[in-house]
Amino acid sequence: MSQAHDLQPAFKNIGSHTFDQFIDMATLFHNYPAPGLLIGGYMVEEARKHMPEGTLYEAISETTWCLPDAIQMLTPCTIGNGWMNVLNLGRYAMSLYDKHTGEGVRVWLDITKIPEDSEILVWLMKEKPKQEQDSDRLRKEIGCYGADILSTIPISVPKPKLIKRSKGSILPCSACGEPYPSSHGALCRACQGESPYAGHTTLAVPSDIVFPVPEALKTVPADTALGKDVVHDMTSILPGTSKGAAFKRGDTFGAGDLCRLQQMGKNNVYVADADVGKEWVHEDDCANAFATAMCGTGVSTQGEPHEGKVTLVAELDGLLRVNADAMKRFNMCSGVMAASRNGNTIVRKGTEIGGTRAIPLYLQRLQFEQALHSLQETPLFEVRPLMTARAGLLITGDEVFNGIIEDKFHSIIHKKMLGLGGDVHRSKIVPDNRTAISDAAQEFVQAGCNIIITTAGLSVDPDDVTRQGLLDAGAHNLLYGAPILPGAMTLVGKIGSIPLLGVPACALFFKHTSLDLILPRLLAGVQITREELASMGEGGMCLNCANCSFPKCPFGK
């Protein structure tokens, strides 16, 4: 078939269906025999040819337009049974793959196989408005070409993607009360702000800012509380002087306490005439449970609750890591809070790194369980110890190697390594020569260095060949460029299992750069990914203050 206008209506079947039969099926299912659905029929059948008989397979559609319907019409894979995943990649392509091994085939509409004068190309590239396209000719071309305008390639779906999907446990939402999969978070997605309906509740806030209290809890005048137990820590504040618990939970009000209560402005107090029941959780018990769930490696709670709050502390010197997404999910729950220091900062053993509490005196059991459930997937905080660095320092540049200018990098890197408990184990100056750079990097590996730091040679100049030399040395997992100023041309990666950090020349001029933000993470064993770097953009601009207070400043926060 050489020219589209020479095509005669000798239509190719779509599986066991004639083209005309499939048009009728598409009309019933889709309400219209859309071109994308007709082409999708040929795509699905082409993919099925490559799947061995008896294979249980799943499907991926790379567009939301029409193609998913072809998959649902011709295979057991549907959105409802979870065997089809629709990824809006904007490409007219689909895949079938063995649901156990991940091996399969990808089929796509290949623009290189579509004749230039074809109406299919007009439709695909939207060269004309829909009303100006020749629909009859387009349909005939699709039927005549069939799978001839498609291409296929073997694919493999990674093992983690093959995990059986499940709703998991179901819980009532603490905001709206409707059951939903608990894996969606502490609230249903509608109450997290994803509701498509105007006026739908989107925040988990009580209808009244005054939280309910158990029926067993009574408010009585302070002068009648003699002999009653204190229900909660009662705070006394002397402005500018002191703040603390004047009464602790479990204390007993005595005859001499009336004056002190009046001085605190407490004319009425809570007392409990009976057990409050299992449907309520006291603020101290909430704080203990939340804090325990938040503690990861290197983090522990600091004693018992104080004024309803539990403080978290570092158990060792290291790098504080904070799961910001998990903290946000927790703080979206009604009646609870957690706050912490900025993540990715160096902390010392015993440092207070965060705190949590319930807002009201008692949380209703459902609210408590929802908040606690949001913490089950992963701890909020961990402190990672820094390895004792034996750094290999590779200083590049013809001008330094030839003695035209004096090297300043060694003293800069050495000082920063000492501040992090490490040292420069090996150091070498090499010219801007990729072989020399590669050889020196390999020397550091053989010498037992556990981190390699290169300096300069990372700009766009043609003489800057540091990256090429490191590739020759076996560098991998390389990421070049970071949303940090100064330090945009930073390089991170590995040589074997040894972390690699390329420091741009800006570190010679600025006191603090990307080096100060990334080096501690590498020493703490943090895997530097593109996502990790991307998250550093906000706060990644140093203000170059005249009186520098780093790290007690916004840089890197």
VOGU-3710 file (C-alpha; in Angstrom, 3 decimals, decimal comma):
1> msqahdlqpa> 0,000/0,000/0,000  1,999/2,957/-1,236  -0,386/5,908/-1,098  -3,241/6,459/1,340  -5,611/7,684/-1,408  -5,081/4,437/-3,383  -6,394/2,296/-0,533  -9,340/0,052/-1,293  -11,664/-1,048/1,483  -10,086/-4,476/2,152
11> fknigshtfd> -10,253/-4,195/5,900  -8,134/-6,288/8,259  -9,757/-8,169/11,093  -9,282/-7,192/14,713  -8,708/-10,585/16,314  -11,746/-12,741/15,570  -13,861/-9,705/14,700  -14,244/-8,120/11,306  -13,526/-4,413/11,148  -17,233/-3,643/10,706
21> qfidmatlfh> -18,135/-5,859/13,681  -15,616/-4,056/15,853  -17,071/-0,706/14,780  -20,475/-1,883/16,043  -18,909/-3,110/19,301  -17,082/0,180/19,765  -20,292/2,126/19,205  -22,095/0,127/21,884  -19,245/0,352/24,391  -17,891/3,830/23,710
31> nypapgllig> -20,968/5,478/22,175  -18,897/6,320/19,083  -16,363/4,384/16,940  -13,573/6,801/17,766  -10,410/6,524/15,622  -8,278/6,008/18,725  -10,483/3,118/19,826  -10,302/1,434/16,403  -6,514/1,749/16,278  -6,482/0,554/19,883
41> gymveearkh> -8,236/-2,632/18,820  -5,396/-3,465/16,437  -2,858/-2,539/19,128  -4,400/-4,876/21,684  -4,559/-7,802/19,277  -0,964/-7,193/18,164  0,133/-7,275/21,801  -1,818/-10,480/22,460  0,050/-12,230/19,623  3,258/-11,809/21,622
51> mpegtlyeai> 1,864/-13,228/24,872  2,225/-17,025/25,293  -0,987/-19,016/25,458  -2,363/-19,269/28,986  -0,424/-16,259/30,319  -2,141/-14,253/33,028  -1,337/-10,709/32,015  -1,984/-7,146/33,030  -2,088/-4,018/30,881  -0,753/-0,479/30,818
61> settwclpda> -2,303/2,278/28,733  -0,086/5,304/28,209  -3,005/7,591/27,414  -6,396/8,261/28,956  -8,020/8,785/25,532  -9,974/5,847/23,995  -7,180/3,267/24,212  -8,181/2,064/27,718  -11,610/1,158/26,318  -10,045/-1,038/23,616
71> iqmltpctig> -8,109/-2,886/26,315  -11,253/-3,374/28,399  -13,239/-4,587/25,362  -10,718/-7,201/24,211  -8,934/-8,413/27,362  -9,819/-9,337/30,953  -7,901/-6,225/32,056  -10,141/-3,469/33,362  -9,808/-0,486/35,638  -12,367/-2,054/37,971
81> ngwmnvlnlg> -10,502/-5,326/38,570  -7,192/-3,491/38,882  -5,490/-5,395/36,030  -5,110/-2,236/33,951  -3,021/0,766/34,897  -3,737/3,989/33,011  -0,681/6,262/32,976  -1,269/9,577/31,280  2,106/9,773/29,546  0,480/11,391/26,521
91> ryamslydkh> 1,709/8,649/24,152  -0,526/6,435/22,033  0,895/3,170/23,296  -0,045/0,205/25,469  1,576/-2,861/26,970  0,641/-6,331/28,088  2,897/-8,124/30,566  2,953/-11,363/32,550  1,568/-10,455/35,968  4,025/-12,829/37,694
101> tgegvrvwld> 7,284/-12,186/35,813  6,706/-8,679/34,412  7,862/-9,775/30,934  5,732/-8,497/28,081  5,412/-6,342/24,993  4,795/-2,665/24,265  2,877/-1,593/21,150  2,753/1,965/19,875  1,397/3,948/16,944  4,595/4,512/14,959
111> itkipedsei> 4,602/7,874/13,192  7,424/6,696/10,902  5,127/4,019/9,425  2,242/6,358/8,618  2,323/7,724/5,014  2,781/11,479/4,832  -0,508/11,978/2,918  -2,499/9,804/5,333  -5,569/11,115/7,101  -4,338/9,160/10,127
121> lvwlmkekpk> -1,409/11,568/10,371  -3,798/14,536/10,139  -5,803/13,070/13,031  -2,801/12,068/15,143  -0,972/15,385/14,827  -4,184/17,477/14,891  -3,200/19,194/11,663  -6,844/20,147/11,124  -9,754/20,793/13,485  -11,884/17,705/14,044
131> qeqdsdrlrk> -14,786/19,040/11,991  -12,484/19,512/8,979  -11,031/15,990/9,082  -12,270/13,396/6,586  -13,787/10,886/9,015  -14,810/8,325/6,378  -11,363/8,279/4,802  -9,728/8,121/8,248  -11,806/5,080/9,223  -11,065/3,292/5,944
141> eigcygadil> -7,344/3,911/6,315  -7,368/2,488/9,839  -9,156/-0,659/8,637  -6,821/-1,121/5,681  -3,529/-0,498/7,459  -4,431/-2,341/10,641  -1,269/-3,313/12,526  1,027/-2,157/9,697  1,335/1,284/11,317  2,256/-0,161/14,696
151> stipisvpkp> 5,595/-1,132/16,231  6,410/-3,464/19,112  9,247/-3,911/21,577  9,795/-6,342/24,481  9,431/-4,769/27,915  9,992/-5,778/31,520  7,996/-4,328/34,399  10,056/-4,006/37,632  9,249/-6,411/40,459  7,901/-3,729/42,856
161> klikrskgsi> 5,212/-2,888/40,287  4,007/-6,495/40,332  2,892/-6,417/43,975  -0,772/-7,377/44,185  -2,917/-4,333/44,688  -5,249/-4,333/47,652  -7,494/-1,839/49,347  -6,022/-2,910/52,656  -7,887/-2,077/55,828  -10,983/0,121/55,774
171> lpcsacgepy> -11,627/2,786/58,365  -14,309/5,456/58,815  -12,956/8,927/58,061  -12,699/10,995/61,227  -13,859/14,077/59,321  -16,850/12,887/57,271  -17,467/9,445/58,796  -17,532/7,558/55,467  -15,497/4,328/55,131  -12,360/4,564/52,970
181> psshgalcra> -9,049/2,655/52,440  -6,736/3,545/55,307  -3,793/3,513/52,876  -5,012/6,887/51,577  -3,867/8,558/54,769  -5,325/9,788/58,021  -8,395/11,166/56,208  -10,289/10,149/53,107  -9,040/11,911/49,994  -12,144/14,068/49,782
191> cqgespyagh> -11,464/15,488/53,224  -7,832/16,001/52,288  -9,009/18,501/49,683  -9,581/16,308/46,598  -13,380/16,410/46,587  -14,811/17,485/43,192  -17,929/18,903/44,826  -18,477/22,498/45,871  -19,087/22,917/49,561  -17,709/19,489/50,532
201> ttlavpsdiv> -15,762/19,434/53,790  -12,079/19,487/52,905  -10,419/20,000/56,273  -10,491/17,752/59,297  -11,589/20,427/61,746  -14,263/20,056/64,394  -17,560/21,788/63,754  -16,874/23,706/66,943  -13,476/24,873/68,155  -14,458/23,680/71,638
211> fpvpealktv> -13,623/19,966/71,709  -16,033/17,637/73,516  -15,054/16,102/76,866  -16,117/12,829/78,511  -19,366/12,860/80,460  -17,487/11,687/83,563  -15,423/14,875/83,522  -17,074/17,626/85,545  -16,307/21,323/85,931  -16,442/22,408/89,570
221> padtalgkdv> -15,530/25,626/91,420  -11,941/25,518/92,648  -13,018/25,921/96,277  -15,006/22,655/96,074  -12,190/20,553/94,591  -10,536/19,783/97,932  -9,476/16,122/98,035  -10,064/15,596/94,304  -7,322/14,362/91,948  -5,816/16,714/89,368
231> vhdmtsilpg> -6,938/15,493/85,924  -4,144/17,102/83,868  -0,962/19,117/84,236  -1,968/22,696/84,993  0,408/25,334/83,707  1,444/28,435/85,620  2,994/31,306/83,671  4,825/34,264/85,153  5,387/36,532/82,137  9,056/36,856/81,339
241> tskgaafkrg> 10,000/34,780/84,383  8,808/31,185/84,300  6,436/28,658/82,764  5,762/25,213/84,184  3,292/22,783/85,672  2,084/24,058/89,038  -0,052/20,928/89,393  0,701/17,504/87,901  -1,807/14,926/86,778  -2,550/12,622/89,711
251> dtfgagdlcr> -1,833/15,229/92,385  -4,548/15,877/94,946  -5,939/19,340/95,549  -5,198/20,347/99,136  -6,485/23,104/101,405  -3,500/25,318/100,614  -3,976/25,155/96,861  -6,995/27,455/96,550  -4,925/30,626/96,730  -2,469/29,334/94,144
261> lqqmgknnvy> -5,300/28,393/91,782  -6,801/31,853/92,102  -3,416/33,449/91,374  -3,263/31,326/88,210  -6,738/32,542/87,229  -8,219/29,069/87,729  -11,593/29,632/89,363  -12,955/26,356/87,995  -11,223/23,009/87,540  -11,945/19,635/86,008
271> vadadvgkew> -12,538/16,623/88,245  -13,491/13,077/87,261  -16,311/11,479/89,229  -15,882/8,146/87,420  -13,767/6,412/84,800  -14,050/8,269/81,504  -14,430/5,035/79,522  -12,569/3,454/76,619  -13,975/5,847/74,047  -11,683/8,617/75,271
281> vheddcanaf> -7,872/8,922/75,316  -6,141/11,319/77,709  -3,669/13,847/76,278  -0,746/12,160/78,073  -1,596/8,757/76,640  -2,000/10,279/73,170  1,370/11,989/73,377  3,100/8,811/74,555  1,603/6,720/71,758  2,307/9,299/69,048
291> atamcgtgvs> 5,877/9,931/70,174  6,703/6,225/70,311  5,415/5,749/66,749  7,373/8,763/65,491  10,743/7,511/66,765  12,983/5,917/64,192  16,586/4,822/64,532  18,598/7,154/66,737  15,570/8,921/68,253  13,856/8,350/71,618
301> tqgephegkv> 11,336/10,013/73,897  12,475/12,283/76,705  10,747/10,984/79,808  7,061/11,191/80,597  4,604/13,723/79,137  4,958/17,233/80,526  1,945/19,500/80,253  0,496/17,079/77,715  3,570/17,094/75,463  6,289/14,513/74,815
311> tlvaeldgll> 9,661/15,705/73,557  11,813/13,619/71,192  15,595/13,658/71,483  18,571/12,409/69,496  20,163/9,265/70,911  23,431/9,904/69,087  25,392/12,451/67,084  24,350/12,478/63,444  22,124/13,820/60,694  18,465/14,390/61,491
321> rvnadamkrf> 16,112/13,088/58,802  12,464/14,153/58,845  9,704/12,500/56,833  7,922/15,718/55,911  5,091/14,014/54,002  4,279/11,738/56,937  4,368/14,677/59,337  1,953/16,586/57,134  -0,440/13,616/57,057  -0,321/13,431/60,851
331> nmcsgvmaas> -0,882/17,159/61,280  -3,884/16,961/58,958  -5,631/14,852/61,595  -8,000/16,664/63,890  -6,818/17,511/67,380  -3,129/16,569/67,133  0,183/18,225/66,338  3,849/17,446/65,750  6,676/19,914/65,229  10,400/19,460/64,756
341> rngntivrkg> 13,701/21,025/63,894  14,575/21,255/60,207  15,619/17,964/58,707  19,075/17,284/57,267  20,801/19,208/60,032  23,559/17,927/62,283  22,385/17,210/65,830  24,235/16,105/68,937  23,253/13,365/71,357  20,563/14,621/73,724
351> teiggtraip> 19,416/17,412/71,390  15,661/18,016/71,394  14,550/17,374/67,816  10,757/17,513/68,035  7,617/17,215/70,077  4,028/16,033/69,833  0,775/16,268/71,753  -2,998/16,169/71,495  -4,701/19,556/71,350  -7,704/18,840/73,610
361> lylqrlqfeq> -7,503/17,258/77,047  -9,129/14,097/75,710  -9,280/12,787/72,151  -12,176/10,671/71,040  -10,952/7,113/70,396  -11,656/7,303/66,661  -9,639/10,502/66,271  -6,796/8,974/68,263  -6,732/5,806/66,168  -6,856/7,751/62,906
371> alhslqetpl> -3,901/9,896/63,935  -1,957/6,879/65,186  -2,708/4,978/61,989  -1,161/7,762/59,920  2,153/6,986/61,657  2,191/3,248/60,950  3,960/3,268/57,577  7,218/4,882/58,603  8,695/6,799/61,559  8,717/10,577/61,279
381> fevrplmtar> 12,248/11,039/62,590  15,599/9,289/62,522  19,160/10,304/63,289  21,774/8,747/61,061  25,336/8,550/62,352  28,032/10,007/60,105  30,707/7,624/58,942  34,275/8,581/59,824  35,352/9,924/56,468  38,641/8,998/54,850
391> agllitgdev> 38,314/11,330/51,920  40,176/11,185/48,660  40,505/14,801/47,494  41,049/15,224/43,772  41,948/18,828/42,863  41,716/19,482/39,121  42,894/22,316/36,930  45,852/23,096/34,648  46,437/26,408/36,380  46,851/24,740/39,786
401> fngiiedkfh> 48,776/21,736/38,485  51,272/24,008/36,700  51,694/26,259/39,736  50,262/29,340/38,042  47,907/29,824/40,983  48,080/28,426/44,504  45,615/25,731/45,503  43,083/26,897/48,100  40,704/23,952/47,917  42,654/21,585/50,155
411> siihkkmlgl> 42,382/23,790/53,238  38,667/24,428/52,593  37,767/20,752/52,228  40,067/19,688/55,062  38,425/22,123/57,482  34,912/20,973/56,562  35,890/17,307/56,870  37,306/17,893/60,355  34,077/19,617/61,366  32,179/16,443/60,411
421> ggdvhrskiv> 34,516/14,106/62,239  36,526/12,979/59,216  39,741/13,855/57,444  41,405/14,012/54,044  43,045/10,574/53,653  44,609/11,175/50,224  44,998/14,326/48,138  46,218/14,852/44,599  46,386/17,719/42,106  45,907/16,743/38,459
431> pdnrtaisda> 45,600/18,723/35,208  42,426/19,012/33,146  43,102/15,655/31,558  40,501/12,908/31,673  43,089/10,118/31,874  44,857/11,775/34,806  41,514/12,329/36,547  40,453/8,726/35,978  43,754/7,310/37,219  43,723/9,461/40,369
441> aqefvqagcn> 40,143/8,456/41,215  41,098/4,788/40,903  44,138/5,378/43,115  41,852/6,708/45,844  39,690/3,588/45,606  42,750/1,347/45,985  44,016/3,478/48,890  40,903/2,749/50,967  39,174/6,125/50,696  35,480/5,850/51,600
451> iiittaglsv> 34,420/9,070/49,886  35,881/10,838/46,851  35,631/14,601/46,464  36,654/16,369/43,278  37,039/20,122/42,954  36,320/22,430/40,016  36,265/21,319/36,387  32,460/21,142/36,343  31,449/24,172/34,301  30,467/24,345/30,632
461> dpddvtrqgl> 34,004/25,265/29,498  35,562/22,853/26,963  38,614/22,370/29,213  36,444/21,060/32,052  36,695/17,291/31,609  36,240/16,166/35,211  32,951/14,432/34,444  34,424/12,519/31,511  37,399/11,413/33,606  35,144/10,181/36,407
471> ldagahnlly> 33,075/8,198/33,918  36,279/6,591/32,699  37,014/5,667/36,327  33,700/3,789/36,570  31,488/6,468/38,078  27,784/5,642/37,936  24,419/6,901/39,218  25,680/10,360/38,318  23,516/13,439/38,807  24,868/16,708/37,481
481> gapilpgamt> 23,274/19,980/38,520  21,500/20,900/41,737  18,892/23,576/42,627  21,322/25,221/45,044  22,938/28,654/44,873  25,859/28,764/45,120  26,614/25,302/43,787  24,322/24,746/40,800  26,948/22,679/38,949  27,410/20,123/41,707
491> lvgkigsipl> 27,999/16,489/40,746  27,010/13,464/42,853  27,312/9,757/42,185  29,345/6,700/43,096  32,480/4,859/42,063  31,659/1,298/42,964  29,997/1,670/46,363  32,028/4,764/47,291  30,096/8,062/47,323  31,373/10,727/44,958
501> lgvpacalff> 30,916/14,488/45,259  32,032/16,996/42,637  32,391/20,458/44,155  32,191/23,398/41,719  34,700/26,252/41,812  32,230/28,578/43,586  33,295/26,941/46,879  36,566/28,890/46,580  34,721/32,169/46,873  31,589/31,551/48,959
511> khtsldlilp> 31,780/30,460/52,570  28,841/28,065/52,298  27,659/26,248/49,179  26,067/22,990/48,040  29,071/21,269/49,631  27,737/22,084/53,109  24,290/20,696/52,300  25,208/17,516/50,441  28,374/16,315/52,182  26,645/15,538/55,535
521> rllagvqitr> 23,981/13,531/53,704  26,597/11,456/51,917  28,440/10,782/55,163  25,130/9,701/56,730  24,536/7,184/53,963  21,647/9,071/52,368  21,035/8,008/48,774  21,142/11,223/46,750  18,441/10,897/44,097  17,036/13,421/41,667
531> eelasmgegg> 14,015/13,712/43,964  16,279/14,400/46,942  18,046/17,159/45,019  14,796/18,597/43,661  13,415/18,967/47,188  16,377/21,196/48,083  15,257/24,013/45,782  13,147/25,787/48,402  15,671/27,217/50,842  18,512/26,340/48,501
541> mclncancsf> 19,554/29,953/47,945  22,180/31,321/50,326  21,620/34,969/51,282  25,364/35,607/51,747  24,710/37,487/54,958  27,470/39,793/56,206  27,245/38,075/59,600  26,928/34,405/58,646  25,055/32,193/61,135  25,004/28,944/59,123
551> pkcpfgk> 23,614/26,401/59,928  21,260/28,521/62,077  19,833/30,234/59,009  17,388/29,514/56,166  20,042/28,089/53,790  19,256/24,464/53,071  15,998/24,564/55,022
//
